[in-house]
Amino acid sequence: MKAFLAAVAAMVVITVAAPYTLDRIGHNAADAGSGPDVRLD
């Protein structure tokens, strides 16, 4: 039971921290969907 609760707690921490971390390193939908290599034809 302890392992299950630890896994759930880890998932919550990762779920909350991921958007902020990815935004800080510059990985977001706006950057991925724009640039010289993106064709909008």
N, C-alpha and C positions, 0 to 999 in steps of 0.2 A: 504494500500500500504506500509505503514511503517513496518508493521509486516512481510510482504513478503520479503522486502529488508533486514530486520534484520535476517530472517531465511536463506536467501541466503548467507549473510555475515557469519553467524555461520557455514553453511555447508562448505564454502571456508576455514575458519580457521581450522575446524576439519579435512578436507581433507588434508591440508598442514601439520598440526601438527601431525597427527596420525602416519605416518611412522617413524618420528624421535622419538616420544615418545615410540612406541612399540620397536624400536631398542634399545633404552636406557635401557628398563627394561628387555631386553634379549629375547623378543618374536619375533623370525624370522623363516623363513622356514628352514634354516640350522639346527637350534637347534631342531625344531619340527620333522625333518626328520632323525635325528640321535640319537643314544643312545642305551643303553642296551635293551630297550623294543621294538625296531624297528626291525622287521624281514625282511630281504631282500632275502628270499629263493624263 
